[in-house]
């Protein structure tokens, strides 16, 4: 609480670029059936998200983690039907 009036050294991550969101949603949609299986083991599930992460990082400027990509792609997929 000592830094209350001072700026922090912590930098925020850049927002997702449109191409990053597009790739993450497309790749997540390709694997939707497999990711929604109840009996899919965690190793395979993580491998799918790591593969998606590699593809997103290949097109973007900022290196993303699989957790960031999971959150962003789930939000985008949820909002897609609401957009014109």
C-alpha positions in Angstrom: 0.0 0.0 0.0 3.1 2.2 0.0 2.8 2.9 -3.8 -0.7 4.3 -3.6 0.0 7.6 -5.4 2.9 6.3 -7.5 2.8 4.6 -10.8 3.5 0.9 -10.8 6.3 -0.7 -12.9 3.8 -3.4 -14.0 2.8 -3.2 -17.7 -0.6 -4.3 -19.0 -0.8 -6.7 -21.8 -1.8 -5.5 -25.2 -5.4 -6.1 -26.3 -6.0 -9.0 -28.6 -5.7 -8.1 -32.2 -8.5 -9.0 -34.6 -6.4 -11.6 -36.3 -5.5 -13.2 -33.0 -9.2 -13.4 -32.0 -10.1 -14.8 -35.4 -7.5 -17.5 -35.2 -8.4 -18.5 -31.6 -12.1 -18.7 -32.3 -11.6 -20.7 -35.5 -9.2 -23.1 -33.9 -11.4 -23.5 -30.8 -14.4 -24.1 -33.0 -12.5 -26.8 -34.9 -11.9 -28.7 -31.6 -15.3 -27.8 -29.9 -16.6 -31.4 -30.0 -13.5 -32.8 -28.6 -13.0 -30.1 -25.9 -16.6 -30.7 -24.7 -16.2 -34.4 -24.2 -16.6 -35.3 -20.6 -14.1 -38.1 -20.7 -11.3 -36.2 -22.4 -8.2 -36.4 -20.2 -6.5 -33.2 -19.1 -3.3 -34.0 -21.0 -5.1 -34.1 -24.3 -7.2 -31.0 -23.4 -4.0 -29.0 -22.6 -2.3 -30.3 -25.8 -5.2 -28.9 -27.9 -5.0 -25.5 -26.1 -1.2 -25.4 -26.5 -1.6 -26.1 -30.3 -4.2 -23.3 -30.5 -1.8 -21.1 -28.5 1.1 -21.7 -30.9 -1.1 -20.7 -33.9 -2.3 -17.5 -32.2 1.2 -16.6 -31.2 2.4 -17.1 -34.8 0.1 -14.4 -36.0 0.2 -11.9 -33.1 2.8 -9.5 -31.8 2.3 -10.4 -28.1 3.0 -13.8 -26.7 -0.1 -15.3 -25.2 -0.6 -18.1 -22.7 -3.2 -20.8 -23.2 -5.3 -19.4 -20.3 -5.5 -16.0 -22.0 -6.5 -17.6 -25.2 -9.1 -19.8 -23.6 -10.7 -16.8 -21.9 -10.6 -14.6 -25.0 -11.9 -17.2 -27.4 -14.8 -18.3 -25.0 -15.8 -14.6 -24.7 -15.7 -14.1 -28.5 -17.7 -17.3 -29.2 -20.3 -16.2 -26.6 -20.6 -12.7 -28.2 -20.6 -13.9 -31.8 -24.4 -14.5 -32.1 -25.1 -11.0 -30.6 -23.1 -9.2 -33.3 -24.8 -8.1 -36.6 
